Amino acid sequence: MTDWNNLLNSVNQKVIGIINSTTDSFTGDGVFENKERLGFLLKTAEEKKIKILDVGGVSTKPGFKEVSYEQELKRLNFFISNYFGKFKLSVDTMNYEIARHALENNFEIVNDVSGFNDLKMIQLIIEKAPKIILVHRHPNSSDIQEKMNYKDVVKEVRDHLEEKIENLISHGVDKNRISIDPGLGFGKSMEDSQKLFENLDYFSFGFPLVVGYSKKKFAQNLEMTDEELYDHCINSGVSLVRLHIAS
């Protein structure tokens, strides 16, 4: 598989399109068992010249309920069986078995919102060598949505990410396959997420930066248009913006 530099150089649109193969997405756009909706999103992504899709089978909205491996696998397989197009595919999962299945079915990116805390997931990444999106998670949190207290959220999130990068590299993960995501909205207050968003340039320190703000409450409170939100990201050095494909 190629590294991040090769992928980023091959795409013009700095967008990752979101595909929720779920029934309980917080935006109500889940495509599980809805071939028509999935087809619509795939065609819309093609029309918008989006080249990368991030596919998830578990909702991670506040208060989300965990689903079984079997259910998450069923949701991912629904996408795999009904997918068409020539996209680069990312799997949004915290389960290493789901990640393995995706990588064996033409996915080339693993987006783990739990921050690669599972050693089995790290071992899989070393074995299969995909590109990864390292999403920030506070090292003391019990789950990804537990609200943590920060004294200086911008500095602390960067410190946590740098420590995790060092840990992954020490295990044998190729640094050229690592991208970072400050985890806006995950275990953070709206005020903390806004501070992170306003200071995205602080996270441009040698690794591709991925940011997801689409349809999150903190972004709606910023009183910025969709174009202004996107432009702020690009002007702050963001490599890819995770966006919902259609409103």
N, C-alpha and C positions, 0 to 999 in steps of 0.2 A: 504494500500500500504506500501511496505517496505521503509526504509530510505536509505540514500546514502551508509552508511557503509555496510549494507546487500547486496546492489547491487554490490558495488565495490569488495566485498569479493567473489562474485559469478562469476566474469568474469576474464579471463586470459588476453585477449587482452585489452589494455588500449586505445581503439579506439571507437569513435562514427562515424558511417558511415553516410554520407550526402545523403539524397534523396530530390531532388528538384522537386516537383510536379507542375512545372511551364512551361511556354513557353518562358520565357525571362531570364533564368539564365545566370549570367555573364560568366559561364564556358561552356555554351551551352549543358549542360547535363540534361535539364529538361525532365521529363518523362510523363508529363500530356498528356493524350490521346495516349500514346505510351506504350501499354502493353508489347511489346517485349523488349523495353529498360528497363522498370521496372523489368521485370522478369530476365533480364540479371544482373542487379545490385543486386537483391536479391540473386540470385545464387552465384554471385561473393562474396558477403558478407559472405554467408555460407561457401564458400571455404576458405576464409581468416580468418574464425572463429571470425568474428565480431559479437558481441552479442547485440549491441545497435545501433539503427537507429534514426536519427533526420530528421523529415519530415516537409518540409515547402511548403506552397502554394503561397508565395509572395517573389519575388526577392527583396533583400535589397542591390543590387549593387549601386554604386554612381549614383545619378540621377534617381533612381528607381521611378516608378509610383505606387501610391497606387491602390489597386483593391478593388472592393466592397466585402462586406461580402458574398454575394451570389456567387461571382466568387471564392473567397478563399475556401468557403465551397465545391463548386463543385470540386475543385482541390484536397482537402483533401479526399473527398468521392471517387474520382477516385482511390486514393491509397488504401483506406480501402476496396473497392470492389475487388481490384485485388491483394491484399497483400497475401503472403504465407510465412511460416517459423515460427520460434520460437524466435523472437527477442524481446528485451525490446524496447518500442517505446517512442520517445520524439517528441512533436509537437513544431515546430519553428513558433511562432505567436505572434503578438502584440494585438490580438483581443480576449477579454475574452470569447466571444460567441463561437469562433472557438476552444479555449482551452477547454471549457466545452464539446463541441461535441466530441473532441478527447478523453477526459478523460472518457466519457461515451462509448467509443469504444476501450477500452483496451490499451490506451496510459497511461503512468504512470509518464512522465516527461514533464514539461512545460519550454521551452526555450524562454524567452522574451527578444529580443534584445533592446527593449525600456526601459529596466531596472525596470519593474514592477511599472511604474508611474501611472497606472490606478487603482484607488481604487476598482473598480469592479473586476479587475483581482486579486488583493490581497484578496478580500472577497471570490472569487472562490477558491483560493489556501487554504485558511483556511477551507472552507467547504469540499473540496474534498481531501485535504492532499496529493497531489502529491509531488514528488521531483521537485525542480526547479533549473534552471540555471540562476543566476542573472548576466546579462551582463552589464558591465559598460557603463553608459551614463553620460556625463557631466550634472550636475543639471541645468545649465543655457542654455543648447542647445535647439533650437526650434524643431529639428528633429535629428534622429540618425546619419545622415551623415554631419551635420553642423560642419565644421572644427573649433575647439576651440583652443585658445592659452593657452599653459601650460608653467609655469616657471620651474617646476620640475615634469614632467609627471608621473614618477614612484610613487613618494610620493603622488601626488594629486589623481591619480586613486585609489590607495589603500585607501586613506582617504575617497574618495567618496563611495567606496564599503563598508567600515566599517560603515559609516553613514547610508547607505541604509540597511545594515543588521540589525542594531539597530532599524531602523524604522519598518522593516518587523516583527522582533521579538516582538516589542512593540504592533503591531497590532494583534499578536497571531499566527504568523507563527512559526512552530517548527524548531529550528535551525538545527536539524539533517536532515532536508529535503532541506537545502540550499547548493548549490555549487556556485562558483563564476567564472566569465570569464572576463578578463581585456578588452575585446572588441577591439582586434587588428583590425585596419582598419576602425573602426566605429568612425567617427568624429575626427579622428587623422591624422596628417601628416605621411608620410612614415617614417620620422626620429623618430617621437614619437612612432610609432608602433615598430620600430626596437629597440628603447631603452627599451620598455616594454618587448619585446621578450628576449632581452639580460639579463633582470633582473627578470625573472619569479619567481625565488626563493623568491623574496621579497613578493610574494603573497601567500606563504604557511604559513598561519597564523590561521590554525584550521578548515578550510572549504575545501572540495574537490575543486580542481582547474581544470577548463576546459579551453582548449586553441584551437582556430581555426586560423590556418595560411594558410591552404591548398589553393594553386593557387592564393594567394594574392600578389600584386606587391611588397610589402615591403619584403616579404620572398624571392622572386626571386632575389632581390638585395643583399641578404646576402651572396650569392655565397657559399651556403651550399647544400650538397646533401639531398635528401629526408630522408635518414637514419640519417644524422647528425642533421637535424632539429628535427626529432622525438626523437632521443637520448638526445638532449639538453633539450627538454621538460621533459622527464622522469627523467633525472638527476637533474632537477630543482624542482622536487616535484609535477609535473603535474599528476593529477589523470586520466584524459581522454583527448585525442586529437581528435578534429573533423577533419576528413579526407574525401576527395572524394573517393568513393569506387573503381572507375576505372578511368584511365587516358583518 
